[in-house]
Amino acid sequence: MNGTMRQLREHLNLSIQEVADATQLSFRTVLRAEQGEALNPKSRRRLCKFYGKIPEELGLVPRTICSPLSKREY
């Protein structure tokens, strides 16, 4: 579940339908985003623009952990 996006929406005192209407996305797409399901790039862009955040800040893309390369991997 994507608690970040839901918390932000609730902090703004908005319903899922209000976000859907403002972003021209379906209720189901916004719900899927909040549940951590994959979205197409267009939907991610619309939500990012609406919230003024990048995908990583909204939890719309998995965060990767980079480990330093050993000398053998160069």
Secondary structure, DSSP 8 states (H G I E B T S, - for coil): --HHHHHHHHHTT--HHHHHHHHT--HHHHHHHHTT----HHHHHHHHHHHT--HHHHT-S---------GGG-
